[in-house]
Amino acid sequence: MRYVYLDYAATTPVDPRVIEKMLPFFREHYGNPSSVHALGKMAKDAIESARYDVGQLIHAEASEVIFTSGATEANNLALKGAASLYQSKGKHIITLKTEHLSVLDTCRELEKQGFAVTYLTPEKNGILSIEKFEAALRKDTMLVSLMHVNNETGVIQDIEKIANITSQRGILFHTDATQSVGKIALDVTKIPVDLLSFSGHKIYGPKGIGALYLRRKPRVHVAAQLHGGGQERGIRSGTLPTHQIVGLGEACRILKNERAELEQHLQICREKFLKGLHSISFKVNGDIEKCFPGILSISFEHWKARDLVERLKTLAFGIGSACLSKGTEPSHVLKALGLADSQCANTIRVSFGRFTTLDEIDFAIDQFTARG
Ligand code: PMP
């Protein structure tokens, strides 16, 4: 039976080139990178080479990259670590209601510790209004966390504008760039972002590895959240998983060369898919002109998302985001865009990627429209 994967925003398959690069680090080069012998040194060199490739993808120095287990950990480390160190500057944090739960729940945790958090509501098109943002700034605002590309709608926030405002006021700026790194242009030498998180498994790398970018000039610090052997400059203790890091590095190196081509391919996929659905009544969530082309959030007029999942078993697509599909609660992202519960229940997320073919899009269109 044919099966078409349209859930790249949840996770991507690992690129075969990445797998090849990882394999020797299971078999031969298995030394602990902290060991002093030749095998250890080999692992350490491979990690430093990967660190360089990871940095290059976002135009960062290798020394600005801290490896974590993924974006959840990177977001936790960024927010808790910065809040802890910079609280003397103020205890107010600003974020957006459409952030990933790894940011929102971390903020709720910080509230319990005495921080005040403003959760801004985006406009109906998903974008944060700059005026609303400026109005929310306070004298004691210490940190702003705003994601680059939304994982449910693909909406792109103007992080450059926001980061320019925060840097002028001496406020730290963190962005969850899990859905944007390697997918849309992102250059930390042009955007004054202080902290940036992302994950390997959204960019054709392995699961269980991610990174936090930590600006060096001007220098930004975070308080460690994991203590132990002092790896990663004492910021994130734990034996470094060489194979995972090598995989992430290779995934980043490939995207550095192929990003523009991928973006074009995704645009073609999205256009074709939307055209193919013309006979069905639906609405795209988020301002399509300001969305990453790899993610489409669609609300059908007459179809329930869960019924579609049941009936279209040959297609893999999401309802809300994979991380949220544990329950029946309507998506907090769609609700923040003003959708009613019934509209949320009629919403699916389709996401395309490197291995999506136009033939697969045709197949998916046939599946959807056969029910129309
Ligand atoms: N942020 C965003 C925007 C995401 O899409 C995800 C993954 N769904 C995460 C953070 C968390 O990433 P991970 O599961 O790799 O920790």
Residues whose N, C-alpha, C, O or C-beta is under 5 A from the ligand:
A	BS01	PMP	A9 A10 G70 A71 T72 E73 H100 S102 V149 N151 D176 T178 Q179 S199 C323
